[in-house]
Amino acid sequence: MRRTSIITLLAVALATITLGVATTASGAVTTSGATPYCGITWGSLAKSQTPTAVAPLTNVRAGRHDCYDRLVLDIRAAADGYRVEYVPEVYHDGSGELVPLRGGAKLLIVAYAPAYDVETGESTYVPANASELVNVSGFTTFRQVAWAGSFEGQSNIGLGVRARLPFRVFTLDGPGTASRLVIDVAHQW
């Protein structure tokens, strides 16, 4: 009997050390909360910000970081409105045509920043290749960035990613009077 109790205690202690589990006062084994990947606690639900200012989109670019891939939308002046969410498919705004995207999941990025000057009607952003706005080959999470149109004061972009992963969205001021809309998608949960 005593030998069985010692073996059980040793097994629980070994599980605690190797698997990150804890025991309660009664000896019951419980799993402890795992540390989030890179401290990321963003989640994968839709994120939005009601616009207080609107300005034209001028560029789209991407970058790689240790824990996430980043997409940046450059905007000519102060602008802060967006809606970003995982969707089953991305459709071209205005026409409703499907925007094919590589990857296991698709993010629809709606920036309240038209690709044209609202006063003059002149284009401020014309993608060289609507299917490949940015070269993301070699990125950990991003698979494709595609244009989904600019219509009624907003620009839509489809972002194909490896899987439905946590993401965050925020705006930054600068440089100068410009602003940037930033979308970070984690490499894993």
N, C-alpha and C positions, 0 to 999 in steps of 0.2 A: 504494500500500500504506500509506504513512504517513498519507495523507489519510483513508483508511478507519479507521485506528486512532484518529485524533483525533476523527472524527465519532462513533465508538463510545464513546469516553471521555466526550465531551460529552453523549451521550444517557444514559449511565449516571449522570453527575453531575446532569443535569436530573431524572431519575427519582428520585434520592436526595432532591433538594430538594422536589419537588412531591408525591411519593407516599409518602414516609416509608420508603424502602427503603435498604438498606445493601449494601456490597460487601465480599466477603471478600478476603484477601490475593491469592488467585488471580484475582480479578476477577469471581467469580460474584456474581450479584445475589440477596440474600435480603431477605425482608420483616422489618421490625422489629416488635416487639410494640406494639400500639396502646395508648394510655393509656385505662384504663377510664372509662366515662361517669361523671362526677362522682366519680371515685375508687372507685366501687362495685364490689366483688368478691364479692357475696353468693351468686350462683348461683341456680338454680331447683329444686334438689332438696329433698326433704322435710326439715323441721326439727322436732325434738321435744325435750321436756324432761320427764323423769319427775317427777311431782308429789311434793313433800315436804310441802305444805300445800294445803288446799282451802278455798275460801270462796265465797259466793254472788256471781254476776254481778249488777250493778246498772244498768249503762248501756253503750251502744255509741255511739261517735261517730267522726267522721272529720275529717281536715284535709289541706290541700294544702301541699307544700313545693316548693322549686325543682327538686329532682332525683327526688322520689318522692311518692306519695300515702300517707297514714298512716291506719290503722284502730286505734282504741283501745277495749279492753274494760275498763271500770271494774269492780273487784272489791272487795267490802266489807272484806275483811281480807287478810292476807298469803296469796298463792297464787302458784304458779309453774309449774304443769304445763300443757303444750300439745302439740299435734301439728298441723302445718300442711303441706299438700301439694297439688300440682296433681292434679286428678282429671278423668276424662272427664265425669262428672256428679256432682251433689250430691244426696243423698237425705235426706229427713226422718228423723231418728233416732227409732226406735220404730216408726213406721208404714211406712217404706220408700218413701214417695211421693216422686216426683221433685220437686226444687226447681228450677224454671226460672230460669236466670240469663242476663242479657245479657252479651255480650263474647266474645272469641275464646278465652279460657281461663278455667278455674274453679279457685279455691282453696277447699279445705275447711279450715275452722278449727275445731279441737276444743279447747275450753278446759276444763280440769278445774276448772270453776266452774259449778255448777248454777244455774239461774235461779229457785231456791227455797231457803229456809232448810231445811237438812237436819234440824234439830231440830223445828221447828214445822210444816214443810210449806208455809208461806206463800210466795207468789210474791215474788221480789225484782226480777225484770225481766219485764215483759209488754210486748212490742212493740206500738205503736199500729198498725203496718202490717207484717205479717210479710214481705211482698214487698219492702219498701223501709224497712229499719231506719234508714238514714241517707240524706239527699239528697246524691247524689254527682254531680248534673248539673254540668257544667263542669269536672269533674276530668280530668286528663290521662290517667290509667291506669285508675282505678276506673270500672266501668260499673253495678254494682248490688251492694247488700249485703242479703242475705235470711236470714231466720231458718230454721234447719233443726232446731230442737227442743232440748229439754233433757231428758235421760233418763239414769238411773243415774249421777248425779253429774257429768255433763258437759253443756256447752252446745255446739251445733254451729251454725256460721254459714257460709253460702255467699258467696263474694266473686267476682263476675264482673269480670274485668279485660280490658283491650284485647287482650293477647296474653300468651303465657308469657314473663314477664319475671323478672329477679332479684328476690328478696325476702329480708327478714330478719325474725326474730321475737325479742323479748326481753321481760323483765318489768322493771317499775320499782316501787320502793316509794313509798308516799305517794299522796295527801296523808294525813297522820296515820297511822293503822294500816292504811289501805287499800292496794291495789296495782293495777297496770295491766298488761295484756297488750298489747303493741304489735306491729303487723304493718305493715312498710313495703314497698311494691312500687315498684320503680324505673320511671321513665318510659321508659327504653330500655336496651339492652345497652351 
